[in-house]
Amino acid sequence: MKSNDVRTENDLEMDRWVKNTLLFREWDKIKGEILDHKWYESEKAGYDIGWERASVDWLIRFGRRRK
């Protein structure tokens, strides 16, 4: 979407619908956990470990336990 495009009411309704889906809510929760994990692991390492390393590490350590 270009910055000068106007979002319609239908676009806004679709955004609200998507944000209320279980898939979106679960991803939002997981994303927050990964960001927290990234912060803790970066603090331990003494440098920013990055999103990719943090997300893979989180998935290996904690991803299977979710249900």
C-alpha positions in Angstrom: 0.0 0.0 0.0 1.4 3.4 -0.9 1.5 6.0 1.8 -0.9 8.3 -0.1 -3.6 5.6 -0.5 -6.6 6.0 1.8 -7.6 2.9 3.7 -11.3 2.1 3.3 -13.7 1.0 6.1 -13.5 -2.5 4.6 -9.7 -2.5 5.0 -10.1 -1.4 8.6 -12.7 -4.1 9.3 -10.4 -6.8 7.7 -7.6 -5.6 10.0 -9.8 -6.0 13.1 -11.0 -9.4 11.9 -7.4 -10.6 11.4 -6.2 -9.4 14.7 -9.0 -11.3 16.4 -8.1 -14.6 14.9 -6.6 -17.3 17.1 -3.6 -17.6 14.7 -2.8 -13.9 15.0 -3.2 -13.9 18.8 -1.0 -16.9 19.1 1.7 -15.5 16.8 1.6 -12.2 18.8 2.1 -14.1 22.0 5.0 -16.1 20.6 6.6 -13.0 19.1 6.6 -11.4 22.5 8.1 -14.4 24.1 10.8 -14.5 21.5 11.6 -10.8 22.0 11.9 -11.4 25.7 14.2 -14.4 25.1 16.2 -12.2 22.7 16.7 -9.6 25.4 17.8 -12.1 28.1 20.1 -14.0 25.8 21.6 -10.8 24.4 22.2 -9.6 28.0 24.0 -12.9 28.8 26.1 -12.7 25.6 27.0 -9.1 26.0 25.7 -8.1 22.6 22.6 -8.2 20.5 22.2 -11.8 19.3 19.6 -10.8 16.7 16.1 -11.9 15.9 17.0 -15.0 13.8 19.3 -16.6 16.4 16.8 -15.7 19.2 13.8 -17.2 17.4 15.6 -20.4 16.4 17.0 -20.8 20.0 13.5 -20.1 21.4 11.9 -22.7 19.1 14.4 -25.3 20.0 14.2 -24.7 23.7 10.5 -23.9 24.2 8.5 -24.3 20.9 7.5 -27.9 21.4 6.1 -27.3 24.9 3.3 -24.9 23.7 -0.2 -26.3 23.6 
